[in-house]
Amino acid sequence: MPNKPPKMKPKKGVLKRTLKALFAAYPKMMTFTLIFIVVNAVISSLPSIFMERVFTTVGEALKAGGGWTEYGWEITKQMLVLIGLYVVSLVMGAIDKQMMAVITQGFLKKMRGHMFDGMQDLPIKYFDTNSNGDIMSYYTNDIDALRQMISQSLPQLLSSSIMVLTLFIIMIWYSVWLTLVVIAGIVVIVFVTKTVGGGAGKYFLKMQHAVGKTEGFIEEMMNGQKVVKVFCHEEQSKADFDKINDYLCDQSTRANRYANMLMPILGNIGHVLYVIVAILGGVFIIKGVSNVSLGMVFSPSLAVFAIPLVVAFLQMTRQFCNNINQVSNQVNSVVMGLAGATRIFDLIDEKPEVDNGYVKLVNAKEVNGELVECEERTHIWAWKHPHGDGTVTYTRLQGDVVLEEVDFEYEQGKPVLHDVSIFAKPGQKVAFVGATGAGKTTITNLINRFYDIADGKVRYDGININKIKKADLRRSLGIVLQDTNLFTGTVMDNIRYGKLDATDDECIDAAKRVGAHDFITRLPDGYSTMLSGNGSNLSQGQRQLLSIARAAVADPPVMILDEATSSIDTRTESIVSRGMDALMQGRTVFVIAHRLSTIKNSDVIIVLDHGRIIERGSHEKLLEQKGQYYQLYTGAFEME
């Protein structure tokens, strides 16, 4: 069975927050919609009164022996009022349904926008600790549950509740004794709803969680289909999916079994109650009760006047029970909707990435030997550093990166880096070597502040990076990762992703520098070729070349290459290496590579082991020491 689902009980106040957000988004439409729902519910409760008056008039006509001339207009008037009520109810119902459709879809659009906007500001840690499938379930399952609640469940719940209250008042006015019988039936209905409906709500929440897990597993298998087939893992994948699917089926079956059982039970209780009221009403008629409400008895010959009252009460009893059933039926949907709203608001309320930086990266130019901020792009960048005394200094961006005695841990009590000190001078190429989990990628994550250090300092051109605004810091860094991410759009669009205001010529020049221009021109539409599915119509090497071109067009002074050539074949690697060498010229570069042959020309090679620096120096110097780097290097060549 899949992992135990988290508690999905709606948080206190989430309904109030949802309604407040609805009114904030559509104040006038929500007000008119509520008025229409309430008025329509009251009007829908009144026809029984006019039916009773029609029957009473007919009874008076029969008793008095009068004809159509004497009583016809009264009957016609009552019938016209009754028809008018139905027409008004129909029109108002149609209008409020139309308005709710507009409100619901518009509100969901705003909620998805809030969720997505907030998600862009979340720290990397959030995505490291939450699976893609679970995050996607916010935009699918939870949004759909919220849609169901807003568009159908809440309006129906409000309408049915108003009708129940209105009918209850009318029924008391008609007959206290018969109303007491109905109340006794309602007590039974409430007990059954709480017993059976509570079980349905519990399993509906588990079902919602299971749907998210199932979608996440399917997405994972779709993305990893090549790996599944290469390792002949199809049968095991089927078995794993069957476990998740069986769990979903089990929870769905239980939820719907309760839900499907609830409605027939409530319906039959309503039928029994209807029969009991009919029997008691018949007893009143037989005994000649003139006022069913007060129980006053008179001659059986006048019983015909009690018939319309009992008939009207029976009609109200049926309406009353049906609306009680509707209220019970909507409870589960509201609970599911509130659970979805809770998760949605939890995502919106996730703490965004904290940024207390105040040093900005600006374009600059030299005037009389001093840096001056300017609007135009001059290929000279400077750190704009405001001080407490109101002065502002400009420091030229050179790419001088220093880590001093840095300690770091992803989880409390589980250190990843210990006393790490690194000095990268402008234009130097620094390479990190070590086994998986040694801390190589962690160091680069600290440089671009995906995570903040626990102790020590990281300085960029002499400035503590905690003082630099994160967006400006990352704008000064070019990153090429092992896992490429291409987006739906043209080849040109994907290259321009590194610099949104780059011209076509700048993008083409970047592609030429890294050796991507040749294969791009051979694509069906060249730079206008559409890419989709993370560039599935390209080879792995071609995708990586585009990723490198994207970093090149940004023209950053510092570059981080995290296994950038690991998925490229030897021939393509030689092409990329030439382009990369030209690209790295004059820049500070941090390289992570398992292929030691690609880092021989680095200025400094740092060997890491369990988060500690155990060796550092040039390629030749480390070989002379015959330490761990020597063993890795010679072992690699022996394997080759």
C-alpha positions as CSV (number, residue, x, y, z in Angstrom):
1,M,0.0,0.0,0.0
2,P,1.3,3.5,-0.7
3,N,2.5,5.8,2.1
4,K,0.0,6.8,4.6
5,P,-1.8,9.9,3.4
6,P,-1.3,13.1,5.4
7,K,-4.2,14.5,7.3
8,M,-6.4,16.4,4.9
9,K,-8.8,17.9,7.4
10,P,-9.8,21.4,6.3
11,K,-8.3,24.1,8.4
12,K,-10.4,26.3,10.6
13,G,-11.4,29.5,8.8
14,V,-10.7,28.2,5.3
15,L,-14.3,28.6,4.2
16,K,-14.4,32.2,5.5
17,R,-11.1,32.9,3.6
18,T,-12.5,31.3,0.4
19,L,-15.7,33.4,0.6
20,K,-13.7,36.5,1.4
21,A,-11.5,35.9,-1.6
22,L,-14.6,35.3,-3.8
23,F,-16.2,38.6,-2.7
24,A,-12.9,40.4,-3.1
25,A,-12.7,39.2,-6.7
26,Y,-16.3,39.7,-7.7
27,P,-18.0,41.9,-5.1
28,K,-21.0,43.0,-7.1
29,M,-21.7,39.8,-9.0
30,M,-21.4,37.8,-5.7
31,T,-23.8,40.1,-4.0
32,F,-26.4,39.8,-6.8
33,T,-25.9,36.1,-7.1
34,L,-26.5,35.6,-3.3
35,I,-29.6,37.7,-3.5
36,F,-30.9,35.7,-6.5
37,I,-30.2,32.4,-4.8
38,V,-32.0,33.5,-1.5
39,V,-35.0,35.0,-3.3
40,N,-35.3,32.0,-5.6
41,A,-35.2,29.6,-2.7
42,V,-37.9,31.5,-0.9
43,I,-40.1,31.7,-4.0
44,S,-39.6,28.0,-4.6
45,S,-41.0,27.3,-1.2
46,L,-44.3,29.2,-1.7
47,P,-46.2,27.2,-4.4
48,S,-47.7,24.9,-1.9
49,I,-49.5,27.8,-0.2
50,F,-51.2,28.8,-3.5
51,M,-52.0,25.2,-4.3
52,E,-53.8,25.0,-1.0
53,R,-55.7,28.2,-1.7
54,V,-56.8,26.9,-5.1
55,F,-58.0,23.6,-3.5
56,T,-59.8,25.6,-0.7
57,T,-61.6,27.8,-3.3
58,V,-62.7,24.7,-5.2
59,G,-63.9,23.1,-1.9
60,E,-65.8,26.3,-1.1
61,A,-67.4,26.2,-4.6
62,L,-68.4,22.6,-4.2
63,K,-69.8,23.1,-0.7
64,A,-71.7,26.2,-1.7
65,G,-72.9,24.8,-5.0
66,G,-71.5,27.8,-6.9
67,G,-70.3,27.7,-10.5
68,W,-67.4,29.1,-12.5
69,T,-69.0,32.5,-12.7
70,E,-68.8,33.0,-9.0
71,Y,-65.5,31.3,-8.2
72,G,-63.7,31.1,-11.6
73,W,-61.8,34.3,-11.4
74,E,-60.5,33.6,-7.9
75,I,-59.2,30.2,-9.0
76,T,-57.7,31.7,-12.2
77,K,-56.0,34.4,-10.1
78,Q,-54.4,31.9,-7.8
79,M,-53.3,29.8,-10.8
80,L,-51.7,32.8,-12.5
81,V,-49.8,33.7,-9.3
82,L,-48.6,30.1,-9.1
83,I,-47.5,30.2,-12.7
84,G,-45.8,33.6,-12.2
85,L,-43.9,32.2,-9.2
86,Y,-42.6,29.3,-11.3
87,V,-41.6,31.6,-14.2
88,V,-39.7,34.0,-11.8
89,S,-38.0,31.1,-10.2
90,L,-36.9,29.7,-13.6
91,V,-35.6,33.1,-14.7
92,M,-33.7,33.8,-11.5
93,G,-32.3,30.3,-11.4
94,A,-31.0,30.6,-14.9
95,I,-29.4,34.0,-14.1
96,D,-27.7,32.9,-10.9
97,K,-26.3,29.8,-12.7
98,Q,-24.8,32.0,-15.4
99,M,-23.3,34.4,-12.9
100,M,-21.9,31.5,-10.9
101,A,-20.2,30.1,-14.0
102,V,-18.5,33.4,-14.7
103,I,-17.5,33.8,-11.0
104,T,-16.2,30.3,-10.6
105,Q,-14.0,30.2,-13.7
106,G,-12.7,33.7,-13.1
107,F,-12.0,32.9,-9.5
108,L,-10.1,29.7,-10.4
109,K,-8.1,31.6,-13.0
110,K,-7.1,34.0,-10.3
111,M,-6.2,31.2,-7.8
112,R,-4.1,29.4,-10.4
113,G,-2.4,32.7,-11.1
114,H,-1.7,33.3,-7.4
115,M,-0.4,29.7,-7.0
116,F,1.9,29.9,-10.0
117,D,3.2,33.4,-9.1
118,G,3.9,32.3,-5.6
119,M,5.5,29.1,-6.8
120,Q,8.0,31.2,-8.8
121,D,9.2,32.8,-5.6
122,L,9.6,29.6,-3.6
123,P,13.1,28.5,-2.6
124,I,14.7,25.6,-4.4
125,K,14.4,23.6,-1.2
126,Y,10.6,23.4,-1.7
127,F,11.0,21.6,-5.0
128,D,13.7,19.4,-3.6
129,T,11.4,18.1,-0.9
130,N,8.1,17.9,-2.9
131,S,7.6,15.6,-6.0
132,N,6.4,17.1,-9.3
133,G,3.3,14.9,-9.1
134,D,2.2,16.2,-5.7
135,I,2.7,19.8,-6.9
136,M,0.7,19.1,-10.0
137,S,-2.2,17.8,-7.9
138,Y,-2.6,21.3,-6.6
139,Y,-3.4,22.5,-10.1
140,T,-5.6,19.5,-11.0
141,N,-7.3,17.6,-8.2
142,D,-7.5,20.5,-5.6
143,I,-8.6,23.1,-8.1
144,D,-11.3,20.7,-9.4
145,A,-12.5,20.1,-5.9
146,L,-12.7,23.8,-5.3
147,R,-14.5,24.3,-8.6
148,Q,-17.1,21.7,-7.6
149,M,-17.6,23.4,-4.2
150,I,-17.9,26.9,-5.5
151,S,-20.0,26.3,-8.6
152,Q,-22.4,23.6,-7.3
153,S,-22.1,22.6,-3.7
154,L,-22.1,25.9,-1.9
155,P,-25.0,27.4,-4.0
156,Q,-27.0,24.3,-3.6
157,L,-26.3,24.1,0.1
158,L,-27.4,27.7,0.6
159,S,-30.5,27.3,-1.6
160,S,-31.5,24.1,0.2
161,S,-30.9,25.6,3.6
162,I,-33.0,28.7,2.8
163,M,-35.8,26.5,1.5
164,V,-35.6,24.2,4.6
165,L,-35.9,27.3,6.9
166,T,-38.7,28.9,4.9
167,L,-40.7,25.6,4.6
168,F,-40.2,25.0,8.4
169,I,-41.7,28.4,9.2
170,I,-44.7,27.8,6.8
171,M,-45.2,24.2,8.1
172,I,-45.4,25.5,11.7
173,W,-47.9,28.0,10.7
174,Y,-50.0,25.3,9.0
175,S,-49.7,22.6,11.7
176,V,-47.6,22.4,14.8
177,W,-48.5,18.7,15.3
178,L,-47.6,17.5,11.8
179,T,-44.4,19.6,12.0
180,L,-43.4,17.8,15.1
181,V,-43.8,14.5,13.2
182,V,-41.5,15.9,10.5
183,I,-38.9,17.1,13.0
184,A,-38.8,13.5,14.5
185,G,-38.0,12.2,11.0
186,I,-35.4,14.9,10.5
187,V,-33.6,13.8,13.7
188,V,-33.3,10.3,12.2
189,I,-32.1,11.8,8.9
190,V,-29.4,13.8,10.7
191,F,-28.2,10.7,12.7
192,V,-28.0,8.6,9.5
193,T,-26.2,11.5,7.7
194,K,-23.6,11.9,10.5
195,T,-23.0,8.1,10.7
196,V,-22.9,7.2,7.0
197,G,-21.9,10.6,5.6
198,G,-19.0,11.0,8.0
199,G,-17.5,7.7,6.6
200,A,-18.0,8.9,3.1
201,G,-16.2,12.2,3.8
202,K,-13.2,10.5,5.4
203,Y,-12.7,8.2,2.4
204,F,-13.3,10.9,-0.2
205,L,-10.4,12.8,1.3
206,K,-8.2,9.7,1.1
207,M,-9.3,9.2,-2.4
208,Q,-8.3,12.7,-3.3
209,H,-4.8,12.1,-1.9
210,A,-4.6,8.7,-3.8
211,V,-5.5,10.4,-7.1
212,G,-2.6,12.8,-6.6
213,K,-0.2,9.9,-5.9
214,T,-1.4,8.0,-8.9
215,E,-1.0,10.9,-11.3
216,G,2.5,11.5,-9.9
217,F,3.5,7.9,-10.5
218,I,2.1,8.0,-14.1
219,E,4.0,11.2,-14.8
220,E,7.2,9.7,-13.4
221,M,6.8,6.6,-15.5
222,M,6.1,8.6,-18.7
223,N,9.3,10.7,-18.1
224,G,11.4,7.6,-17.5
225,Q,9.9,5.4,-20.2
226,K,13.3,4.9,-21.9
227,V,14.9,3.8,-18.7
228,V,12.0,1.4,-18.0
229,K,12.4,-0.2,-21.4
230,V,16.2,-0.4,-21.3
231,F,16.2,-2.3,-18.0
232,C,13.1,-4.4,-18.9
233,H,11.3,-2.9,-15.9
234,E,7.9,-3.0,-17.5
235,E,6.5,-5.8,-15.3
236,Q,7.8,-4.3,-12.1
237,S,6.3,-0.9,-13.2
238,K,3.0,-2.6,-13.8
239,A,3.1,-4.2,-10.4
240,D,4.0,-0.9,-8.6
241,F,1.2,0.9,-10.5
242,D,-1.2,-1.9,-9.6
243,K,-0.5,-1.3,-5.9
244,I,-1.2,2.4,-6.2
245,N,-4.2,1.8,-8.4
246,D,-5.6,-0.8,-6.1
247,Y,-5.3,1.6,-3.2
248,L,-7.1,4.3,-5.2
249,C,-9.8,1.8,-6.2
250,D,-10.2,0.7,-2.6
251,Q,-10.6,4.2,-1.2
252,S,-12.9,5.3,-4.1
253,T,-15.0,2.2,-3.6
254,R,-15.4,2.8,0.1
255,A,-16.2,6.5,-0.5
256,N,-18.8,5.9,-3.2
257,R,-20.2,2.9,-1.3
258,Y,-21.0,5.2,1.6
259,A,-22.2,8.0,-0.7
260,N,-24.4,5.7,-2.8
261,M,-25.8,4.1,0.3
262,L,-26.6,7.5,1.9
263,M,-29.0,8.8,-0.7
264,P,-31.3,5.8,-1.0
265,I,-31.5,5.6,2.9
266,L,-32.4,9.3,3.2
267,G,-34.8,9.0,0.3
268,N,-36.7,6.1,1.9
269,I,-36.8,7.8,5.3
270,G,-38.4,10.8,3.4
271,H,-40.9,8.4,1.8
272,V,-41.8,6.9,5.2
273,L,-42.1,10.3,6.7
274,Y,-44.4,11.3,3.8
275,V,-46.6,8.3,4.5
276,I,-46.8,9.0,8.2
277,V,-47.8,12.6,7.6
278,A,-50.4,11.4,5.1
279,I,-51.9,8.9,7.6
280,L,-52.0,11.5,10.3
281,G,-53.5,14.1,7.9
282,G,-56.1,11.5,7.0
283,V,-57.0,10.9,10.6
284,F,-57.5,14.7,11.0
285,I,-59.7,14.7,8.0
286,I,-61.8,11.7,9.2
287,K,-62.2,13.1,12.7
288,G,-63.2,16.5,11.2
289,V,-60.4,18.7,12.5
290,S,-61.1,22.2,11.4
291,N,-57.8,23.7,12.4
292,V,-55.0,21.1,12.1
293,S,-52.6,23.5,13.7
294,L,-54.6,23.8,16.9
295,G,-56.4,20.5,16.7
296,M,-60.0,21.8,17.0
297,V,-62.6,19.2,16.0
298,F,-65.8,20.0,14.3
299,S,-68.5,18.2,12.2
300,P,-67.2,15.5,9.8
301,S,-69.4,17.1,7.2
302,L,-67.0,20.0,7.0
303,A,-63.9,17.8,6.6
304,V,-63.6,18.9,2.9
305,F,-62.0,22.1,4.2
306,A,-59.1,20.2,5.9
307,I,-58.2,18.3,2.7
308,P,-56.4,21.2,0.9
309,L,-54.4,21.9,4.0
310,V,-53.2,18.3,4.4
311,V,-52.4,18.1,0.6
312,A,-50.4,21.3,0.8
313,F,-48.6,20.0,3.9
314,L,-47.7,16.8,2.2
315,Q,-46.3,18.7,-0.7
316,M,-44.2,20.8,1.8
317,T,-43.1,17.7,3.6
318,R,-41.8,16.2,0.3
319,Q,-40.0,19.5,-0.5
320,F,-38.6,19.7,3.0
321,C,-37.2,16.1,3.0
322,N,-35.8,16.6,-0.5
323,N,-33.9,19.7,0.5
324,I,-32.6,18.1,3.7
325,N,-31.3,15.3,1.5
326,Q,-29.7,17.9,-0.8
327,V,-28.0,19.5,2.2
328,S,-26.7,16.1,3.4
329,N,-25.6,15.2,-0.2
330,Q,-23.5,18.4,-0.5
331,V,-21.7,18.0,2.8
332,N,-19.1,15.6,1.3
333,S,-18.5,17.8,-1.7
334,V,-18.0,20.9,0.6
335,V,-15.6,18.9,2.8
336,M,-13.6,17.8,-0.3
337,G,-13.7,21.4,-1.6
338,L,-12.5,22.8,1.7
339,A,-9.7,20.2,1.8
340,G,-8.6,21.2,-1.7
341,A,-8.9,24.9,-0.7
342,T,-6.7,24.2,2.4
343,R,-4.0,22.7,0.2
344,I,-4.2,25.5,-2.3
345,F,-3.9,28.2,0.4
346,D,-1.1,26.2,2.0
347,L,0.8,26.5,-1.3
348,I,0.0,30.2,-1.7
349,D,1.1,30.8,2.0
350,E,4.4,28.9,1.5
351,K,7.1,31.3,2.6
352,P,8.8,32.8,-0.4
353,E,12.5,32.9,-0.8
354,V,13.9,35.4,1.6
355,D,15.9,38.2,0.0
356,N,17.4,40.9,2.2
357,G,19.9,42.0,-0.3
358,Y,20.3,45.7,-1.3
359,V,23.3,45.7,-3.5
360,K,22.2,45.8,-7.2
361,L,23.9,44.9,-10.5
362,V,23.8,47.8,-12.9
363,N,25.3,48.7,-16.3
364,A,28.2,51.1,-15.9
365,K,30.7,53.1,-17.9
366,E,33.9,54.9,-17.1
367,V,33.9,58.7,-16.8
368,N,37.2,60.3,-15.8
369,G,38.5,57.0,-14.4
370,E,35.4,56.4,-12.3
371,L,32.5,54.0,-12.8
372,V,29.1,55.7,-13.4
373,E,25.8,54.0,-13.7
374,C,24.1,54.1,-17.1
375,E,21.0,52.7,-18.9
376,E,22.6,51.4,-22.1
377,R,24.4,48.0,-22.1
378,T,28.2,48.7,-22.2
379,H,29.4,45.2,-21.3
380,I,30.7,46.7,-18.1
381,W,28.8,45.7,-15.0
382,A,29.1,47.2,-11.5
383,W,27.8,46.4,-8.0
384,K,25.8,49.4,-6.8
385,H,26.3,49.4,-3.0
386,P,24.4,52.0,-1.0
387,H,25.7,52.8,2.5
388,G,24.1,53.9,5.7
389,D,25.4,57.4,5.4
390,G,23.6,57.9,2.1
391,T,26.7,57.4,-0.1
392,V,26.8,55.0,-3.0
393,T,29.9,53.1,-4.2
394,Y,30.3,51.2,-7.5
395,T,32.4,48.1,-7.6
396,R,33.3,46.7,-11.0
397,L,32.0,43.2,-11.5
398,Q,35.1,41.0,-12.1
399,G,34.2,37.6,-10.8
400,D,36.3,37.3,-7.7
401,V,34.6,34.6,-5.6
402,V,35.8,33.6,-2.1
403,L,34.3,31.0,0.3
404,E,35.7,31.4,3.8
405,E,35.4,28.5,6.3
406,V,31.9,27.6,5.1
407,D,29.8,25.0,6.9
408,F,26.4,23.9,5.5
409,E,23.7,21.3,6.2
410,Y,20.5,20.6,4.3
411,E,18.9,19.1,7.4
412,Q,19.5,19.9,11.0
413,G,22.3,17.8,12.4
414,K,23.4,16.4,9.0
415,P,26.3,18.5,7.9
416,V,27.3,18.4,4.2
417,L,30.2,20.9,4.0
418,H,32.8,21.3,6.7
419,D,35.2,24.3,6.9
420,V,35.4,24.8,3.1
421,S,37.5,27.7,1.9
422,I,37.9,28.4,-1.8
423,F,39.5,31.4,-3.6
424,A,38.6,31.9,-7.3
425,K,40.3,34.9,-8.8
426,P,38.9,36.7,-11.9
427,G,39.4,34.6,-15.0
428,Q,40.4,31.5,-13.1
429,K,39.0,28.1,-13.9
430,V,38.3,26.1,-10.7
431,A,37.3,22.4,-10.9
432,F,35.7,20.2,-8.3
433,V,36.4,16.5,-8.2
434,G,35.0,13.9,-5.8
435,A,32.7,11.0,-5.4
436,T,28.9,11.4,-5.6
437,G,27.7,13.2,-2.4
438,A,31.1,14.8,-1.8
439,G,29.5,18.3,-1.9
440,K,30.5,19.5,-5.3
441,T,27.1,20.7,-6.5
442,T,26.3,22.0,-3.0
443,I,29.1,24.5,-3.3
444,T,27.7,25.9,-6.5
445,N,24.2,26.0,-4.9
446,L,25.7,28.2,-2.2
447,I,27.4,30.5,-4.7
448,N,24.1,31.3,-6.4
449,R,22.3,31.3,-3.1
450,F,19.8,28.5,-3.8
451,Y,20.7,27.8,-0.2
452,D,22.2,30.0,2.5
453,I,25.2,28.9,4.5
454,A,25.1,27.9,8.2
455,D,28.5,29.4,9.1
456,G,31.3,31.2,7.3
457,K,31.2,33.7,4.5
458,V,30.9,33.8,0.7
459,R,32.2,37.0,-0.9
460,Y,31.7,38.2,-4.5
461,D,34.1,40.9,-5.6
462,G,34.7,41.6,-1.9
463,I,31.0,41.9,-1.1
464,N,29.2,39.4,1.2
465,I,26.6,37.8,-1.1
466,N,24.0,38.1,1.6
467,K,24.0,41.8,0.8
468,I,23.5,41.2,-2.9
469,K,19.9,40.9,-4.3
470,K,19.4,37.3,-5.4
471,A,18.1,38.2,-8.8
472,D,21.1,40.4,-9.5
473,L,23.5,37.8,-8.1
474,R,22.1,35.1,-10.3
475,R,22.0,37.4,-13.3
476,S,25.8,37.6,-13.0
477,L,26.1,33.8,-13.1
478,G,25.7,31.5,-16.1
479,I,24.8,27.9,-15.2
480,V,24.8,24.8,-17.4
481,L,23.4,21.8,-15.6
482,Q,23.7,18.1,-16.4
483,D,20.0,17.8,-16.8
484,T,18.9,20.0,-19.7
485,N,15.6,21.8,-19.6
486,L,14.2,23.1,-22.9
487,F,10.9,24.8,-23.1
488,T,8.1,24.7,-25.7
489,G,9.0,27.2,-28.3
490,T,11.5,27.7,-31.1
491,V,15.2,27.1,-30.9
492,M,15.7,30.8,-31.0
493,D,13.3,31.3,-28.1
494,N,15.2,28.7,-26.0
495,I,18.6,30.3,-26.6
496,R,17.1,33.8,-25.9
497,Y,15.9,32.4,-22.5
498,G,19.3,33.4,-21.2
499,K,18.8,37.0,-22.1
500,L,15.2,38.0,-23.0
501,D,16.3,41.2,-24.7
502,A,18.9,39.5,-26.9
503,T,18.7,40.1,-30.6
504,D,18.6,37.3,-33.1
505,D,22.2,38.1,-34.1
506,E,23.3,37.8,-30.5
507,C,21.6,34.4,-30.2
508,I,23.1,33.1,-33.4
509,D,26.6,34.4,-32.3
510,A,26.2,32.5,-29.0
511,A,25.3,29.4,-30.9
512,K,28.3,29.7,-33.1
513,R,30.7,30.2,-30.2
514,V,29.6,26.9,-28.5
515,G,29.4,24.9,-31.8
516,A,25.6,24.7,-31.9
517,H,25.1,26.7,-35.1
518,D,26.0,23.8,-37.5
519,F,23.3,21.4,-36.3
520,I,20.7,24.1,-35.8
521,T,21.0,25.1,-39.5
522,R,20.3,21.5,-40.5
523,L,17.0,21.4,-38.6
524,P,13.8,21.5,-40.7
525,D,13.2,25.2,-39.9
526,G,16.6,26.2,-38.5
527,Y,16.4,28.6,-35.6
528,S,12.6,28.7,-36.1
529,T,12.2,24.9,-35.5
530,M,9.6,24.3,-32.8
531,L,10.7,22.3,-29.8
532,S,8.3,20.5,-27.4
533,G,8.5,17.8,-24.8
534,N,11.8,19.1,-23.4
535,G,13.3,19.0,-26.9
536,S,12.5,15.3,-27.5
537,N,13.1,15.7,-31.2
538,L,16.8,16.5,-30.5
539,S,19.6,14.3,-29.4
540,Q,21.0,14.6,-25.9
541,G,24.1,16.3,-27.2
542,Q,22.1,18.8,-29.2
543,R,19.9,19.6,-26.3
544,Q,23.0,20.2,-24.1
545,L,24.5,22.5,-26.8
546,L,21.4,24.6,-26.8
547,S,21.6,24.8,-23.0
548,I,25.2,26.0,-23.2
549,A,24.3,28.5,-25.9
550,R,21.6,29.8,-23.6
551,A,24.2,30.5,-20.9
552,A,26.6,32.0,-23.5
553,V,24.0,34.6,-24.7
554,A,23.7,35.9,-21.2
555,D,27.4,36.8,-21.3
556,P,28.0,36.4,-17.5
557,P,31.4,37.1,-15.9
558,V,31.1,33.9,-13.8
559,M,30.0,30.5,-15.2
560,I,29.1,27.3,-13.4
561,L,29.3,24.1,-15.4
562,D,27.8,21.2,-13.5
563,E,28.6,18.0,-15.5
564,A,27.8,20.1,-18.6
565,T,29.5,17.7,-21.1
566,S,28.7,14.4,-19.3
567,S,25.9,13.4,-21.6
568,I,27.7,14.4,-24.8
569,D,29.5,12.0,-27.0
570,T,33.2,12.3,-27.5
571,R,33.0,13.9,-30.9
572,T,30.4,16.4,-29.8
573,E,32.5,17.0,-26.6
574,S,35.5,18.1,-28.7
575,I,33.3,20.6,-30.5
576,V,31.8,21.9,-27.3
577,S,35.1,22.1,-25.6
578,R,36.5,24.4,-28.2
579,G,33.4,26.6,-27.9
580,M,33.6,26.4,-24.1
581,D,37.2,27.4,-24.0
582,A,36.4,30.5,-26.1
583,L,33.4,31.2,-23.9
584,M,35.4,30.8,-20.6
585,Q,38.1,33.1,-21.7
586,G,38.4,36.0,-19.2
587,R,35.7,34.6,-17.0
588,T,35.7,32.9,-13.6
589,V,34.5,29.4,-14.1
590,F,33.5,26.6,-11.7
591,V,33.5,23.2,-13.3
592,I,32.1,19.9,-11.9
593,A,33.1,17.0,-14.1
594,H,33.5,13.2,-13.7
595,R,35.6,13.1,-16.9
596,L,38.9,14.2,-15.5
597,S,40.3,14.7,-19.0
598,T,38.0,17.8,-19.3
599,I,39.5,19.6,-16.3
600,K,43.2,19.1,-16.8
601,N,43.7,22.7,-17.9
602,S,42.0,24.1,-14.8
603,D,43.9,26.7,-12.8
604,V,42.9,25.0,-9.5
605,I,41.5,21.5,-9.0
606,I,39.8,20.9,-5.6
607,V,39.3,17.3,-4.4
608,L,36.3,16.9,-2.0
609,D,35.5,13.9,0.2
610,H,32.5,13.9,2.5
611,G,32.2,17.7,2.4
612,R,35.9,18.4,3.2
613,I,38.6,19.6,0.9
614,I,41.4,17.0,1.0
615,E,43.5,18.2,-1.9
616,R,43.9,21.3,-4.0
617,G,46.3,22.4,-6.8
618,S,46.9,22.3,-10.5
619,H,46.7,19.0,-12.5
620,E,50.4,18.5,-12.5
621,K,50.9,19.4,-8.9
622,L,48.2,16.9,-7.8
623,L,49.7,14.2,-9.9
624,E,53.0,14.8,-8.2
625,Q,51.4,14.4,-4.8
626,K,50.1,10.9,-5.8
627,G,47.1,11.3,-3.5
628,Q,43.4,10.6,-4.2
629,Y,43.3,12.7,-7.4
630,Y,46.3,10.7,-8.8
631,Q,44.4,7.5,-8.0
632,L,41.2,8.8,-9.7
633,Y,43.1,10.1,-12.7
634,T,45.2,7.0,-13.3
635,G,42.3,4.7,-12.6
636,A,40.1,6.6,-15.1
637,F,42.8,6.2,-17.7
638,E,43.1,2.5,-16.9
639,M,39.4,2.1,-17.3
640,E,39.6,3.9,-20.7
